[in-house]
Amino acid sequence: MWEARAVQGRGAELLEWARARVLAREPLRREVLRAPQDRVLVLTWWEADALDAELPELPEPDAELITRPVHRWRFESVE
């Protein structure tokens, strides 16, 4: 999971930036969401054996576009 908060009023620009990123390989599934306060969330699903597997990540956007460093988390399905 990748989450960033855009500078106020630039949420649409951050959303388009996230949509345009091409990863080194395609995940099983990718979903891009937006939230209040100009936040953008990208969820990706991968075929991987462990939470620490080497997987492509979305990079950091330009510092002028975001209010803080990007947050990244990895989860595994338990159901």
Secondary structure by P-SEA (a helix, b strand, c coil): cbbbbccccaaaaaaaaaaaccccccccbbbbbbbccbbbbbbbbbbccccccbbbbbcccccccccccbbbbbbbbcc
